[in-house]
Amino acid sequence: MTDAVTAQESLEAVLKGEIIRMYQDVADNPEGEYHFFHGREAAELFGYDPLWLDRAPAGAVASFAGVGNPHLRSGIQPGETVVDLGSGAGLDAIIASWSAGASGKVIGVDLNPSMCLKAQAHAAASGSRMECHEGRMEDIPLPAESADVVISNGVINLSFRKRKV
């Protein structure tokens, strides 16, 4: 392995740890101050319907750390399978499940296994169904062509390998 490859892998490992720590902190301490918008204020800023935010579990809303609103253009239909890359505490997956309905399916993918557990707990609390897999968006742990719709809310910005994503 070349020194450049080793250096990049080392940097990626450090940043992966920092990303997990930072977003875990937002989920565990949503009242904290961060260098980015988060929580209900951010969701409203990005055009989330206040009725969605009232309906979703408070913890999912408080832990929101997205950079936009994928639901404005996702066009999710009943019965579709939706993959949410970087599902975090689950707000986008929960909203997607409302659109996909009882015959649809929502699958979260997150780098942090504890966030998957948190997202699934929030989904269950909202009456939604969701499965979540620990994994990297560069190597999604699902079979090819297993989704009708893929949503993401800023997590692609965190990847070193955007072309692969």
N, C-alpha and C positions, 0 to 999 in steps of 0.2 A: 504494500500500500504506500502511496506517495505521502510525503509530508503534508501537502495541500489537502489531500483527502482526509487524512487523520485530523488535521486542524479543523476542517469543516465539520466532521463528525463530532469532535469535541465541543465546538461552539454550539452545534445543534443540541447536544445533550444538555449543556448548561441552560440554553434558552428554553428547552422543553421543561426542565425543572422549574424555571422561573414562571413560565406560562401557567403551569399547573398550580404553583403556589399562589400566583396573583388572582386567578379566577376562582380558586378555592376560597381565598380570603373574601372576595366579593360575595360569594354564596354564604359563607359563614358569618360575615360581618357587613351586611349590606348598608348599614348606616355609616360606614367608614368613608373617608375621603380618598378619591382615586384620581388619576390623571385623565380619566375619561368619564363621560356621562354614563349613568347606570340607574337602575331602579325605575319606578313608575314615571318619574320626570323625563327620563330618557325615552322610554317607550312612547309617551305622549308626544314628545318632541319629534319622534320619527313616524308619527301618524297612526299609532295603534288606537283602535276604537276604545274609548273609555269603558264601554260595556264589556269588552273582552277582558280588560284589566280588572274590572269588578268581579267578573265571573271566575277568573283564574285564581288558584291559591295565592295567598299573599306572599308566601316565600318565593314562588316562581317570579312574581312581579318584582319584588324587592331585589332579587338577585339578577335581574335582567342586565346584560352588558353587551347588547348588540350595537350595531352602527347604522342600522336602517330598518326597513320593514319589508321582509320578503313576501308577506301576504298581500301586498298591494298588487303584485304581478304574478303570483304563483299559479293562480287559476286552478287550485286543487278542487277536484270533483269527487262526489261520493263514490266510494268503492276503490279509489286509487291507493297505491302504496307510495308513501312519502318517506324519503330519507332526509333527516335533519343533520347536516354535518356540523359538529361543534355544538351539540344540543345543550350543553351547560345545565342550568337548573330546570330546563324544560318548557319555558314559556312558549317558544315557537312551535315545539312539538305538540303541545296541548292545543294551541290554536289550529294547527294543521289537522289534528284529529277531529276537531269539530267540523271542519270542511270535508274530510274524508268519510266521516260518518261511521256507523256501526259496521258497514261492509268494507271499510277501508282499513289501512294499516299504517302505522307510523313507527319508523325505526330511527332511533337516535344513534349517532356515532360520536364519541367523545374520547379525547386523549386520557382523561382522568376517570378511573373507575368509580370513584366516590361521587363524581358528578352524575354518572349514569344512574347510580342508586338514588340520588336526590331527585333527578328528573323523573324516574319511574314512580317515586313516592308522590311527587307533585301531581303527576298524571293520574295516579290512582285516587288521590284526594279530590281531583276535579271530575272523577267519573270517566276519565279518558283511558284508553288503552295505548300503551307504548312499550316497545322493547328497546333496549339500549345496549350497544356493544362498545366495549373499549377498543379504540383503534385510531389509526392515523388516517387523515383524509387522503394522503398520498397512496394509501394501500387499504382501501375500504374493505372491512371484513364481511363482505356480502358477495353473493354470486353476481356476475355481470348481468346487466339488464334486468335486475330484480326490482327496480323502482320505476314508477311512472313520473314522479316529480322529485327533484332534489332541491332542498332549500339550504341556505347558509346565511349567517348573519355576522359577517366580518371575519370569521375564523380563517378564511383563505389568506388574509393578510398576514397571518402568523406563520405561514408555511415558507420554508426555504425552497421548496420544489413546486412552485406555482404552475409551471408547465405540466408537471405530472398530475397535479390536481385537476 
